[in-house]
Amino acid sequence: MTILIVDDQSMMLDGIEAILSGMPDLEVAGRCYNGREAVTLARELAPDVVLMDVNMPDMDGIEATKHILKVSPQSRVLMLSMYGHREFVLEVMAAGASGYLLKNAGKEELRLALGEVANGGKYLSPQLRQLMEQGDQYRDRSGDLAYNPLSKREMEVVKLLMKERTNQEIAGELFISVETVITHRRNIMHKLDVRNFAGLVKYAMERGWDQ
């Protein structure tokens, strides 16, 4: 099994590579530091599995997954993250990833996840499986597993909120009315199943939008 590892932190890359080097039948085909590089290497190396962090500069793991599966359809993506937000996991899997592993996972779970994904299966950490089974507070409106990713405009609103822009300032920058900004904020909170601005900030940080 060939593996491409992707993370923007050198120490994390070194640690993962050291762990994988001790596993039989596994070969680290390459390593890189962001999603854009991952797409290029995936095209060149066609690895069995891309083990990739979500939060990276330039191109995050979610966008990179979509591109990787186009340039190397036979590859499978196993996402690695320190975050376990339900909507975030749904977004990762909707992008085409075959698995989602938390960074606090042990060596044996990593081996299990890689094997499952490489063989065409799906893998979620036990904590995440339990979280996904809980559903959300809007299940009566949209269905338990319904997923509504943010629109481009909603993403722009979130990024401006992260820059501490007011509703009036956001309206001015996006050339929309204040009422429309308020509507976008309400819809964003609904889609992400967050109750307050702190929850919205947490989601945005998971995507690396605070950078």
N, C-alpha and C positions, 0 to 999 in steps of 0.2 A: 504494500500500500504506500503510495507516494503522497506526501503532505506538503502543502504550502502554508506557512505560518505568517500571519499579518498582525502587527501591533505597533503602535507608535512609540512604545517604550522599549529601549534596548534591553534593559534588565528582564523584562517580561519575555521578550523573544529568546534571550539566552536561557532563561529558566525552562521555558516550554521545550526548546530544542534539547536541553540536557535530559529532560524527562523522556522525550520521545526516542532519544538515542539509545536508551536502555530497554526499549521495547522491541522484541523480535518481529520481523516481517514489516517493520515500519521504516520508511526512509524520508528524511526531510529534503524535499526537492528544491526548496528555495525559501527565502524569507524576505519580507519587505516591511515598510513603515507606514504606508497609507493605502487607501482604497484604490487610488489611481494606479499605483505601482502594482497592486494585486491583480488588477484587470490585465495589465500588460504581461505579467509573469504567468498568469493562468492561461493566456493565449499561447505563450511559448512552451510552457511545461505540461499543460493539460493534467494537473495533479488529480489524484482520486478524491482527495478532500482538501478544501481550503479551510483552515482553522483561523478564524478572523475575529478581531475585536470589533465592537460596534462603534465606539466613540473614537474617531480619528480625524485629524485635520485633512483638508483638501477634498476628500471624498469619504463619507462615513461608510460603515460596513453594510448598511442597508442598501444604499445606492450601488455600492460595489458589487453586492450580491446579484443584483439585477443584470449588471453588465457582464459579470463573470459567467453567468449561466447562458448568456448569448454567445460569448466568444469561446467557451469551453463547456458545451452542453453535458458532457459526460462527467464533469466534476460535480461534487456535492459540497455544500457549504455548511460548516458547523460554526455557529456564532458563539463567541466567548465574551462575556460581559460581567461586570460587577453589579449590574442593575437587574431587577426582576419585576418591573412594573408590568401589569397585565396587558395594557394597551401596547406597550413597547414590544412585548413578546409576540403579540398578534401582528404587529407591523413587520417584525423580522420574518415571521413565518409566511406572511402574505407576500413578501418580497421574493420568496422561493428558497429560503434556507431550509435545510433538512433537520437542523437541530439547534438547540439553544442550551449552552452550558454556562453555569455561573463560575466566576473565577475562584471561588472558594472550594471548588470541587477537588477531590483527591485524585491520585494517580490512577487508581482502578476505575473510577467513574469516567475519567478521560479516555482510558483504553476502551471501555464499554461503549461510550458515545461514538468514538471514531469508528469502531467496528460496525455498529448499528447503521450509522450514516453511510459508510462505504458500501454496505451491502444493500443499499437502497431503502433503508428504513428511516424512521423519524425518531429523534431523541429529544426529550425535555428533562431537565433536572427534576428530581422528585418534588422539590419545593414548588417548582413552577407548574408541574402537573396538578398539584393540589390547588394552587392559585387559579388555574384555568378552570378547574371543575367547580369553583365557587360561583362562577358567573359574575354578573354585575347588577347594579341597582336599576338598570334600564332594560332588563330582559323582557319585561312585558311590552315594551315599545318596539324594540328592534330585534328581539330574538337573542337567545343566550350567547351565541357565538358570532353574532353579527359584528362586522368590523367596518368602521367608517374612517378611513385615513383623512388627515387634514387636507384641505384644498391648498393650492399654491398661495392664494390670498390669505387664508387662515395662518399658514406658516409665516408669511410676512408679518402678520399682526403679532404673532407670538415672539418673533425675533425682535420686533420693535419694543414690545413689552419688556423683554429681557434687558433692553437698553434704557429702561425706566422712562420711556416716552409716555406722555399722558394721552388720553383719548383724543383730545384736540390736536396734539402733535402728530399722532398716527393718522388721523383724518387728513391733515395737511400734507403729509409725506406721500400718502397713497391716493390722494385726490378723491376721497370718498367722504360721506357725511359722518358726523359724530355718531348719529343713530346707527349707521351701518357698522361702525367700529364696535359699538355696544352689542349689536346683534351677532357679529363675528365672535366676540368674546364669550357670549352665552353659548353659542354653538360649539365652540372649541371646548369649553368646560364639559358640555354634554358628551361630546364624542370621546373625550379622553377619560371620562368618568372621574373627574377631579372636582373637589368641592370648594377649593379656594386658590388664591394666587400661589401659595406655597406648593401646592400639588402641581400647578402648571409649571412653576420654576423647576421642580424636580424632573418633570418630563423633558423639558427643554434641555436641561443639563445632561440627561441621558443621551440625547441626540448630539451633544456637543455644540448646541446653538449659542452657548454663552461665551464661546471662544472668539 
